[in-house]
């Protein structure tokens, strides 16, 4: 069987992202914004409550690799403050999640060669993204950087309550692509979450040595090592040819 699909990580692989959720001005801005919705909390209260709810939700999770849903965190905070009817509370929770992300973000850009590579891959392979991310801002950020259009299948961890290296995320992508895991290549920048996780699911792997992510994990080794995203296309071709020759 031939390689039929390529799945890619999002942050640290295609998107160069930097955030800092510790900055006080984030919570000052949110505190001020909340007053428009009749919620009165100072920045310290907002910050402490946000992290306390996050910690508790992780503690309550039965998953080995728990993932939070930031919209749910803000919804819980608003519920504790008896803010708005339920429908309005859901809308405001999404607004707060996006505001928190926007204020904490210090960098958001594509790595070099992304769009050109995706366009080339799309001509031959089905594409999917598998990302430890939050749907409420991952999709707008993909759209802002011009890469959302390349991915009809987007597996985002916040939808499921668990994150990579959980093999279920990779298996889910293969199922939606209608390919066997060994017919797919996964491209990522973290040796543990991406490469180890994808290999546990039965996928071939390409490690992209970006400025983020763990560079090693035990004896895990990718099928191809790319120094940057420009080499991903070469790596896919190398693995596809090796697979076609039956040299696995």
Buried (B, 14 or more C-beta within 10 A) or exposed (E): EEBBBBBBBBBBBBBBBEBEBEBEEBBBBBBEBBEEBEBEBEBEBBBEBBEEBBEEBEEEBEEEBBBBBBBBBBBBBBEEBEBBEEEEBBEBBBBBBBBBBBBBBEEBEBBEBBBEBBEBBBEBBBBBBBBBBBBBBBBBBBEBBEBBEBBEBBBBBBBBBBBBBBBBBBBBBBEBBEBBBBBBBBBBBBBBBBBBBBBBBBBBBBBBBBEBBBEEBEEBBBBBBBEEBBBBBEBBBBBBEBBEEEEE
